[in-house]
Amino acid sequence: MAISELARPTDAPSSEPRAFRAAAHPSLTTSAHDVATARAAGFDVLGTTTLGSEAWWEGHGLPLRDRVEALRDLALDDGGLRAAIAVTDREIDRYERFGREYGYVFRLLPRGPSAEVPARRAGRSGR
């Protein structure tokens, strides 16, 4: 299985991105914590890699910024859209200033040889 999840590379992020992520992504943990959780659930961890900042910016940040700009005029009469744009603006700003303090980490997780399939533990065939 391959998983991509937002994670911190450090246990000690700066206060501003920590506060922003606590509100926007309260379950954000470190990559090391996520690997330990996967292993505790019976997965082997073949490897991890963090998506490079250029890939995030070109594949996500710039298109997101362009879409926000295209919607900004429509948001004048739509409070929900205005709120979504404000959160997105803050996310882009935080990434530009603090992008080294978090990133998307990919993990390759085949089932470990000693792990049981959860459905079979419950007596079901998993089909």
C-alpha positions as CSV (number, residue, x, y, z in Angstrom):
1,M,0.0,0.0,0.0
2,A,1.2,3.5,-0.6
3,I,0.1,6.4,1.6
4,S,0.7,10.1,1.4
5,E,0.0,12.2,4.5
6,L,1.0,15.6,5.7
7,A,3.7,15.3,8.4
8,R,6.3,17.3,10.3
9,P,9.9,16.4,9.9
10,T,10.6,17.7,13.4
11,D,9.1,17.6,16.9
12,A,9.7,21.3,17.3
13,P,8.1,23.4,14.6
14,S,8.0,27.2,14.9
15,S,5.0,28.6,16.8
16,E,3.1,30.2,13.9
17,P,2.9,27.1,11.7
18,R,2.3,24.9,14.8
19,A,-0.7,27.1,15.7
20,F,-2.0,27.1,12.1
21,R,-1.7,23.4,11.7
22,A,-3.2,22.7,15.1
23,A,-6.4,24.4,13.9
24,A,-6.3,23.2,10.2
25,H,-4.8,19.7,10.7
26,P,-5.0,18.8,14.4
27,S,-3.8,15.2,13.8
28,L,-0.6,16.3,12.2
29,T,2.3,14.2,13.6
30,T,5.9,13.6,12.7
31,S,6.9,11.2,10.0
32,A,8.7,9.0,12.7
33,H,5.4,8.8,14.7
34,D,3.5,7.8,11.5
35,V,6.1,5.0,10.8
36,A,5.8,3.7,14.3
37,T,2.0,3.7,14.1
38,A,2.1,1.8,10.8
39,R,4.5,-0.8,12.3
40,A,2.3,-1.2,15.4
41,A,-0.6,-1.9,13.0
42,G,1.3,-4.8,11.5
43,F,2.8,-3.1,8.4
44,D,6.3,-3.3,7.2
45,V,7.7,0.1,6.1
46,L,9.7,-0.3,3.0
47,G,10.5,3.3,2.8
48,T,9.4,6.9,3.1
49,T,10.1,10.0,1.0
50,T,9.0,13.6,1.3
51,L,7.5,15.3,-1.7
52,G,9.9,18.1,-2.7
53,S,8.9,21.7,-2.2
54,E,9.0,22.4,-6.0
55,A,6.7,19.5,-6.7
56,W,4.3,20.6,-4.0
57,W,4.4,24.2,-5.2
58,E,4.1,23.4,-8.9
59,G,1.5,20.6,-8.6
60,H,-0.6,22.0,-5.8
61,G,0.3,25.5,-4.6
62,L,0.3,27.4,-7.9
63,P,-2.8,25.8,-9.3
64,L,-4.5,26.4,-6.0
65,R,-3.5,30.0,-6.0
66,D,-4.7,30.4,-9.6
67,R,-8.1,28.9,-8.7
68,V,-8.5,31.1,-5.6
69,E,-7.8,34.2,-7.8
70,A,-10.4,33.1,-10.3
71,L,-13.0,32.7,-7.5
72,R,-12.2,35.8,-5.5
73,D,-14.8,38.0,-7.2
74,L,-17.5,35.4,-6.8
75,A,-16.7,35.3,-3.1
76,L,-17.9,38.9,-2.6
77,D,-21.5,37.7,-2.1
78,D,-20.7,34.3,-0.7
79,G,-19.5,34.1,2.9
80,G,-18.7,30.4,2.8
81,L,-16.5,30.9,-0.3
82,R,-14.8,33.9,1.3
83,A,-14.0,31.9,4.4
84,A,-12.6,29.0,2.2
85,I,-10.5,31.5,0.3
86,A,-9.1,33.0,3.5
87,V,-8.1,29.6,4.8
88,T,-6.4,28.8,1.5
89,D,-4.6,32.1,1.4
90,R,-3.2,31.4,4.9
91,E,-2.2,27.9,3.9
92,I,-0.3,29.2,0.8
93,D,1.3,32.0,2.9
94,R,2.4,29.5,5.6
95,Y,3.8,27.2,3.0
96,E,5.8,30.0,1.4
97,R,7.2,31.0,4.8
98,F,7.4,27.7,6.6
99,G,7.3,25.0,4.0
100,R,10.4,23.3,5.4
101,E,8.6,22.6,8.6
102,Y,6.0,20.2,7.1
103,G,5.4,18.3,3.9
104,Y,3.7,15.4,2.3
105,V,5.4,12.1,3.1
106,F,4.9,9.0,1.0
107,R,5.2,5.6,2.7
108,L,5.3,2.2,1.1
109,L,3.6,-0.3,3.5
110,P,3.1,-3.9,2.6
111,R,1.4,-6.1,5.2
112,G,4.0,-7.6,7.5
113,P,4.3,-11.4,7.5
114,S,3.0,-11.8,11.0
115,A,0.0,-9.4,10.6
116,E,-3.5,-10.8,10.2
117,V,-6.1,-9.2,8.0
118,P,-8.4,-7.3,10.3
119,A,-11.6,-8.8,8.8
120,R,-10.3,-12.3,9.4
121,R,-9.5,-11.6,13.0
122,A,-13.2,-10.8,13.4
123,G,-14.1,-14.2,11.9
124,R,-15.1,-12.8,8.5
125,S,-13.6,-14.0,5.2
126,G,-12.8,-10.4,4.1
127,R,-14.7,-11.0,0.9
